[in-house]
Amino acid sequence: MKTTSSKKNKIVTLGEVMMRLSPPGYQRFSQASAFDINYGGSEANVSVSLAHWGFQVEHVTCFPANAFGEAAEAQLRSSGVGTSHIQFQEGRLGLYFIEHGADYRSSKVIYDRFDSAFAKLDPAVYDWTEILKEATWFHWSGITPAISEAAATACADAIKTAKKLGLKISGDINYRRNLWGYGKKAIDIMPSLISECDLIIGGTTDFENCAGIHGDDFADGCKKLQKRFPNVTIIGNPKRESVHASSQKISGKLWAKNALLKSKGFELTNIVDRVGSGDAFAAGLIYGFLHSKSDQESLEFAVAACALKHTIPGDVNRVSAEEIHELVRGENIGKLLR
């Protein structure tokens, strides 16, 4: 997928941002007397990465009209993400709690996002023609249409307008079974959204649950998905091999031009935080294609971004593009840089 490399590229993302509460260090929930606070969400995590790498980025969401909503917006702005189209209304901010695992003790996550302001957003208040008028790329994830009918409508409206305006569209179609609780299934909503995408991120389980496509393996699933959705030209998927919570192997695959590309792998033996690593991969692919990198170069950048995210606390990947390029080249690994 070749695009024009330019500082004028603007990316717009849509999705919920939640408050993340975690016990300090590797404490268990039962030990905690205080929690560290961060903010994050799949699409917003992608926005922050791309902002750190020099792109103009706008994130669209709905926050509660209270101090928590203001704090979440402030964190986005402090990361260089545009917030001019965020809506505020009555409601609550979605929460999630994470207990970090170590070695053979797994991490645990508890979600508390029911009835959030984002779930109750009014799709009619978003003027997508205005929001997207100077953009070149729109990114969404399968989490948004799973949250509520209103969120699904807003996502569909954004994708339809982006397509009409000629934007590139990417979707991380991550299937979250427990989110689909408003009377619709992923298979009812996702196919029409996927059909408008140029690039999607997902694996065989996502293909099956979101599009009813059964593949013998990733390559076979990609062939069948492209046959059904010919607009999709690129399909990426990060691969994780877990030894235990602190040790994993990361690599990636990319289906492009009817060929399967594979990245080199990274062995991670001291994981700090794996949350948001898939979002780092998605952002890395977008970066590669907007800089007119080859398919293989884009994949290698995305996987290196994913690997480095495991070294950063919080949801977002606070590393520079040059740090990622150095990892791809095998330079300055683990050195003390003065």
C-alpha positions, 0 to 999 in steps of 0.5 A: 500500500503506497501513499504520499509521505508528507507532514500534511497527513492527518489521522483521525481515530474514534473510540472510548478512553477509559481510566486505568487503575493499577496497584503499584508495581506487581502488587495484587489487588488484595494488597493495594492501598492505592492505585496508579492512574492512567488513561487509555483506549485502543484507538486513542493509544494508536493516536498517541503513538502517531502523534509522538511520531510527528503526525497530526492526529485527532481523536474523537470520543465522548467524555463525562462532563466532570473532572475525570473527563477533563483529566482524560482530555488533558492527557490526550492534549499533552500527548499532542493529540487533537481533541477539538471534536470531543463531546462532553455529556452527563454520565461516567468514565469507563474504568478498568483495573489491572493487576500486573503478573510476573513470571508464572503469575498471570496478569488480571483485568477487571472492566467497569465500563457499563453505561459510560458516557461513550456508550450513550453518545449521540451519533447525530452530534458528530459532523463527520464531513467537518471532522474528516475534511483535512484527514488522509486516514481514519482508524477504528477498532472492533471494540467501538461497535461492540460497546453500544448501538449508538457507538456502532452507529457513530462508527458506521457513519464515520467509515461511510464518510471517510470512504466518500471523502477518499480516506484510507481506512484501517480497522483493528477488528479485535473480537471481544465476546463479552462486550457485545451485550446490546442485542447485536452480535459481531457478525451482524455489524462488522461485515459492513464495516470491514467491507470499507477498509483498506487495511485490517488487523486481525487473526483467524478467530477475528475472521470467524467471529466478525465475518463468518470466515473459516480459514485453515490458517492465517493465509487461507483466512486472508484469501477468503476474507479478501475474496469477500471484501475486495477493498481490503488490500492489507491484513496484518496480525501480531503473533505472541508466544507466551512462556509466562507473564514476563517472557514472550516472543513477538513477531508479525505477519502481513498478507499483501499482494496475495503473499504472506510476509513474516517479520523477524521475532523479538524475545522479551524476557522482562516485560513491564506492561503488555497492554496496548502492544497490539495498538502499537502494532497498528500504529506502526503499520499506519506509520509505515504506509504513510511514509511509503515504506515497503510492505516488509519494512512497514511490518518490521517497524510495526513489530518493533513498535509492538516489542518496545511497548512491552517496556513502557508502563501504561497503555500508550507507546511512548517511544520515538520513531528513531528508537523503533528504527534502531531496534529494526536495525539492531542498533543501541540495544540495551545500551546506556545512551549519554 
